[in-house]
Amino acid sequence: MTYQETIDYLYNALPMFSRIGAAAYKKDLRNTIQLCEALDNPQTKFKSIHVAGTNGKGSVSHMLASVLQAAGYKTGLYTSPHLKDFRERIKINGTLCEEHFVVDFVSEVIPMIESIQPSFFEITVAMAYCYFATQKVDIAIIETGLGGRLDSTNIITPELSVITNIGWDHMNILGDTLEKIAFEKAGIIKDDVPVIVGETMPETKPVFENAAREKHANIFFASEERYVTGWQYEHHILNINVSEKHNGEHRNYQLDLTGIYQTKNLLTVLETLHQLKQKGWALSDETIHKGLAVTKKSTGLHGRWEQVKENPTVILDVAHNVDGIKQIVEQIELSTYNNLHLIIGMVKDKDVDKALSILPKYANYYFTKAQIPRAMTEAELVEKAALLGLQGNAFPEVNIALSHALTHADKNDLIVILGSVFLVGEVST
């Protein structure tokens, strides 16, 4: 098979959560374990950091990878979903895995696919683990797909486990309370492996503490170690001042990821790097500053309050759940513009009504959809939005919506595209 034929086979032959939703989710690890056993357990042949959380896990994963790359470590990075190219899911030092590896791997495992009948995600996890093992990475950052306890990635024993935060998402799978969702995320905590938790709340902190106690894992809460004392934008760079709680030291960090929500993610990253240093990884302060300043450049991270056009300003953000959209609304409130244009498309299994209720009523809306079966139709989105006082027109595809927004915006306006990772991935930039 050619590379494109291989990708088409993966998309068409395997259940894919991003396309069909919960029907593709496998509620145990048996398939992944069986696949990896047949592949000589590649997950045991490299060191790793495991990252879970409702929001921020992608940004945290990429920042960690960028710092480790800057320190000279051969660094693998597994994330999902991808925006443009399937190979974005599997990188080493910011470089996509080779097309021929994808082709060769899939050709090798077709008999297993036919006998085990794994999901798309289960195959991509096994593929990533094989790639990192064969390429002999020093360490790999592994982002969970959904949840943690039953996520296909959760067959590794990492150097550290990281949980960014807990919010309302995938309640139909993970549970209908924050405690239940936290329990699923806490499933990545392993015996005697330190765990770093980014943000907590009264409902979730005891869940993490209990899980860590049961696993004899030291637990560190990032917000109890450091806090942000200030931040400012300067030439598409976010300057963040951080104070260490235990010694009062102040440090300034520069990020090329400019969303204000990165201030929270930075605290999680800094505590994770501190714990890595305690385990003997060579990470100087200079290296940490250097790696954080070039995260987007060195890892290829996109879609996090990413400006893709000026006059008018066009922003892409993959925020797609209630907590993520709250952060975008806060970011919009901090922005300077004449008129606001919001292009939004969402999938059917999100809390669409709650997400829409957060958005500003004064914006000009362009309702659209990603080209996947899970997407809510633009017509239904218009109806739901109208009931909440949001007015706008429907467009069958995001680039048509963007074209209309550009036509109606002046040079001092702000256009934001959000609501779905898949929608952002379809934007032609």
C-alpha positions in Angstrom: 0.0 0.0 0.0 1.0 3.6 -0.5 1.0 6.0 2.5 -2.4 7.5 1.5 -3.9 4.0 1.0 -2.6 3.1 4.4 -4.2 6.1 6.0 -7.4 5.5 4.2 -7.4 1.9 5.4 -6.9 3.0 9.1 -9.7 5.6 8.8 -12.2 3.2 7.1 -11.4 -0.2 8.7 -11.1 0.9 12.3 -13.6 2.5 14.7 -12.5 6.1 15.1 -13.7 8.1 18.2 -13.2 11.4 16.5 -15.5 10.4 13.7 -18.2 8.3 15.4 -17.8 9.0 19.1 -18.4 6.7 22.1 -19.1 3.6 19.9 -15.3 3.5 19.1 -14.3 3.7 22.8 -13.0 0.4 24.2 -13.6 0.1 27.9 -10.6 -2.0 28.8 -6.9 -2.3 27.9 -7.0 -5.9 26.5 -6.7 -5.0 22.9 -3.7 -2.7 23.5 -2.0 -5.2 25.8 -2.6 -8.0 23.2 -1.2 -5.8 20.4 1.8 -4.8 22.3 2.6 -8.3 23.5 2.6 -9.4 19.9 5.0 -6.5 19.1 7.4 -7.5 21.9 6.1 -4.9 24.4 7.7 -1.8 22.9 6.3 0.3 25.8 8.9 -1.2 28.1 11.8 -0.1 26.0 11.8 3.7 26.5 11.3 6.1 29.4 8.2 8.3 29.4 6.0 10.9 31.0 2.3 10.3 31.0 0.0 13.3 30.8 -3.8 13.3 31.4 -6.4 16.1 32.0 -9.5 17.6 30.7 -7.8 20.7 29.2 -4.2 21.7 28.8 -2.7 18.3 28.4 -1.7 19.0 24.8 0.0 22.3 25.7 1.8 20.7 28.7 3.0 17.8 26.6 4.4 20.0 24.0 6.1 22.4 26.5 7.7 19.4 28.3 8.9 18.0 24.9 10.4 21.3 23.9 12.4 21.7 27.1 13.7 18.1 26.9 14.7 18.6 23.3 16.5 21.8 24.3 18.3 19.8 26.9 19.6 17.5 24.2 17.4 14.5 24.8 16.0 12.6 21.9 12.3 13.2 22.7 9.3 11.4 21.5 5.8 13.0 21.6 2.5 11.2 21.2 -0.6 13.4 21.1 -4.1 13.3 19.6 -6.0 14.1 17.5 -4.1 15.6 14.6 -5.0 18.7 12.8 -3.8 18.2 9.2 -1.5 15.1 9.0 -1.9 11.8 10.8 1.8 11.8 11.5 1.4 14.8 13.8 0.4 12.3 16.5 3.9 10.7 16.5 6.9 12.9 16.6 10.6 12.8 17.6 12.3 16.1 18.3 9.4 17.9 16.5 9.7 15.8 13.3 6.8 13.8 12.1 7.4 10.0 11.9 8.3 8.8 8.5 5.5 7.8 6.0 7.3 4.5 5.3 7.2 3.6 9.0 3.4 4.0 9.0 3.1 1.9 5.9 5.4 -0.9 7.2 3.8 -1.0 10.6 0.2 -1.2 9.3 1.2 -3.9 6.8 2.8 -5.9 9.6 -0.3 -5.7 11.9 -3.1 -6.2 9.4 -3.5 -9.9 10.5 -3.7 -8.7 14.1 -6.2 -6.0 13.1 -8.4 -8.7 11.5 -8.2 -11.0 14.6 -8.2 -8.5 17.5 -10.4 -5.8 15.8 -8.9 -2.9 17.7 -10.0 0.7 17.5 -8.1 3.4 15.4 -6.7 4.8 18.7 -5.5 1.4 19.9 -3.6 0.9 16.7 -2.0 4.4 16.8 -0.9 3.9 20.4 0.8 0.6 19.5 2.3 2.3 16.4 3.7 5.2 18.5 5.2 2.8 21.1 6.9 0.8 18.4 8.3 3.9 16.8 9.7 5.3 20.0 11.3 1.9 20.8 12.8 1.3 17.4 14.2 4.9 17.3 15.6 4.5 20.8 14.3 7.8 22.2 15.7 9.0 25.6 12.1 9.8 26.7 8.7 10.2 25.3 5.8 12.4 26.4 2.6 10.4 26.1 -0.7 12.3 26.1 -3.8 10.3 27.0 -6.6 10.3 24.5 -9.7 10.1 26.8 -9.8 9.7 30.6 -6.8 7.8 31.9 -7.6 4.5 33.7 -8.9 2.8 30.6 -7.1 4.9 28.0 -5.1 2.8 25.6 -1.9 4.7 26.5 -2.2 3.5 30.1 0.1 0.4 29.8 3.3 2.3 30.4 5.2 2.8 33.7 6.4 6.4 33.3 9.0 8.4 35.1 6.2 10.8 36.2 2.5 11.0 35.9 0.9 14.4 35.2 -2.8 15.4 35.5 -3.4 19.0 34.3 -7.0 19.6 35.6 -10.5 18.2 35.8 -13.5 19.7 34.0 -16.8 18.7 32.4 -16.1 16.7 29.2 -17.0 13.2 28.0 -19.5 12.7 30.8 -21.2 10.0 28.9 -18.0 7.9 29.2 -16.1 9.2 32.2 -19.0 9.9 34.6 -21.5 12.6 35.6 -19.6 14.1 38.5 -16.2 15.8 38.9 -15.2 13.1 41.4 -16.0 10.3 38.9 -14.1 12.1 36.1 -11.1 12.7 38.5 -11.1 9.0 39.4 -10.8 8.1 35.7 -7.9 10.6 35.2 -6.2 9.4 38.4 -6.1 5.9 36.8 -2.7 6.9 35.3 -1.1 7.0 38.7 1.3 4.0 39.1 2.9 2.3 42.0 5.8 4.4 43.4 5.7 6.8 40.5 5.5 10.5 41.5 2.4 12.4 40.2 2.0 16.1 39.5 -1.4 17.6 39.6 -2.0 21.0 38.0 -5.3 22.5 39.1 -7.6 21.1 41.8 -10.9 21.9 43.4 -12.5 20.6 46.6 -14.3 17.8 44.8 -11.2 16.4 43.0 -8.2 16.9 45.4 -9.2 14.1 47.8 -9.6 11.7 44.8 -6.0 12.3 43.7 -4.7 12.1 47.2 -6.5 8.8 47.8 -5.3 7.3 44.5 -1.7 8.4 45.2 -1.8 6.9 48.7 -3.1 3.6 47.4 -0.2 3.5 44.9 2.4 4.8 47.4 3.1 7.6 44.9 4.4 10.9 46.0 1.9 13.7 44.9 2.8 17.3 44.2 0.2 20.0 43.5 1.7 22.6 41.1 -0.4 25.5 42.5 1.0 24.9 46.0 4.6 25.2 44.8 4.5 28.3 42.6 2.1 31.1 41.6 1.9 33.6 38.8 2.5 37.2 39.9 2.0 38.9 36.6 2.1 38.5 32.8 2.2 40.7 29.7 2.2 40.4 25.9 5.1 41.7 23.9 5.5 41.0 20.1 3.5 37.8 20.1 5.3 36.5 23.2 3.7 35.9 26.6 6.0 37.0 29.4 5.0 35.4 32.7 6.4 36.2 36.1 6.4 33.2 38.5 7.1 33.2 42.3 8.4 30.1 44.1 6.3 29.7 47.3 8.9 28.1 49.4 11.9 30.4 48.8 10.3 33.6 47.4 12.4 33.6 44.3 10.9 35.3 41.2 11.5 34.1 37.7 10.4 35.3 34.3 9.5 33.0 31.5 8.7 33.7 27.9 6.3 31.5 25.9 5.6 31.5 22.2 2.1 30.1 23.1 0.2 33.3 23.8 -3.1 32.1 25.3 -3.5 33.5 28.8 -4.6 30.0 29.9 -0.9 29.0 29.4 -0.1 30.6 32.7 -1.9 27.7 34.5 -0.2 25.1 32.2 3.2 26.7 32.9 3.0 26.0 36.6 2.2 22.3 35.9 5.2 22.2 33.5 7.6 23.8 36.0 6.7 21.4 38.8 7.0 18.4 36.4 10.5 19.6 35.3 11.5 20.1 38.9 10.5 16.5 39.7 12.4 15.3 36.6 15.5 17.1 37.9 15.0 15.3 41.3 15.2 12.0 39.3 18.5 13.0 37.8 17.5 14.4 34.4 19.9 17.2 33.4 17.7 20.3 33.0 19.4 23.6 33.7 17.4 26.8 34.2 18.8 28.2 31.0 17.6 25.1 29.1 14.1 25.4 30.6 13.8 29.0 29.6 15.1 28.3 26.1 12.8 25.3 25.6 9.7 27.1 26.8 10.3 30.1 24.6 10.3 28.0 21.4 7.6 25.4 22.1 5.5 26.1 19.1 8.6 26.3 16.8 10.3 23.2 18.1 7.3 20.9 18.5 4.9 22.1 15.8 2.0 22.9 18.2 -0.9 24.7 16.6 -4.4 25.8 17.4 -3.8 27.3 20.8 -4.9 30.9 20.5 -2.9 30.9 17.3 -2.9 34.0 15.2 -2.9 33.2 11.5 -3.8 36.5 9.9 -3.6 40.2 10.6 -5.9 43.1 9.6 -8.3 41.7 10.6 -6.8 39.4 13.3 -7.8 35.8 12.8 -7.3 33.4 15.7 -7.6 29.6 15.8 -8.2 27.7 19.1 -9.1 24.1 19.6 -11.2 24.9 22.7 -14.2 22.4 22.5 -15.6 21.9 26.0 -17.2 24.2 28.6 -14.0 24.9 30.5 -12.0 25.5 27.4 -14.5 27.9 26.0 -14.7 29.8 29.3 -10.9 30.4 28.9 -11.4 31.6 25.4 -14.1 34.1 26.5 -11.6 35.4 29.2 -9.0 35.8 26.5 -11.4 37.7 24.2 -12.2 40.0 27.1 -8.5 40.9 27.3 -8.2 41.5 23.6 -8.5 44.8 21.8 -10.7 45.0 18.7 -13.6 46.9 17.2 -16.1 44.1 16.3 -16.0 40.4 17.3 -16.7 37.6 14.8 -17.0 34.0 16.2 -16.9 31.0 13.9 -18.1 28.0 15.8 -18.8 24.3 15.1 -19.2 21.6 17.7 -19.7 17.9 18.0 -23.0 16.4 19.2 -21.7 14.7 22.3 -20.5 17.9 24.0 -22.6 20.0 26.4 -23.4 22.4 23.5 -26.1 24.4 25.3 -23.8 25.1 28.2 -20.9 26.0 25.9 -23.1 28.4 23.9 -24.5 30.0 27.0 -21.0 31.2 27.9 -20.3 33.1 24.7 -20.8 36.8 24.3 -24.2 37.9 22.8 -22.7 40.9 21.1 -20.5 38.9 18.7 -21.3 38.3 15.0 -21.8 34.5 14.7 -21.0 32.1 11.8 -22.3 28.6 12.6 -20.7 25.7 10.8 -19.5 22.1 11.2 -16.5 19.9 10.8 -16.8 17.3 8.0 -17.2 14.3 10.4 -20.2 12.2 11.4 -20.0 13.4 15.0 -20.5 17.1 14.0 -23.7 18.9 15.0 -25.3 20.3 11.8 -24.9 24.0 11.4 -28.8 24.3 11.2 -29.2 22.7 14.7 -26.4 24.9 16.1 -28.2 28.0 14.8 -31.4 26.9 16.5 -29.7 26.2 19.8 -27.8 29.5 19.7 -30.9 31.5 18.9 -32.6 30.2 22.0 -29.7 31.6 24.0 -29.7 35.0 22.2 -26.8 34.4 19.8 -27.6 35.5 16.3 -25.8 34.4 13.1 -26.0 32.5 9.8 -25.2 28.9 8.9 -22.4 27.8 6.7 -21.8 24.2 5.5 -18.0 24.4 5.9 -15.6 26.4 8.0 -13.7 28.0 5.1 -16.9 29.3 3.6 -17.7 30.7 7.1 -14.3 32.3 7.3 -14.6 33.8 3.8 -17.9 35.5 4.9 -16.4 36.7 8.1 -13.5 38.3 6.3 -15.8 40.0 3.9 -17.8 41.6 6.8 -14.9 42.4 9.1 -12.8 45.6 9.0 -9.0 45.6 9.7 -9.4 46.3 13.4 -11.9 43.4 14.0 -11.2 40.1 15.7 -12.2 36.7 14.1 -12.0 33.6 16.3 -12.6 30.1 15.1 -13.3 27.6 17.9 -15.5 24.7 19.1 -13.9 21.6 17.7 -10.4 20.3 17.1 -11.6 19.0 13.7 -13.0 22.3 12.7 -9.7 24.1 13.3 -7.9 21.3 11.4 -10.0 22.0 8.3 -9.2 25.7 8.1 -7.1 26.6 5.1 -4.4 28.9 6.2 
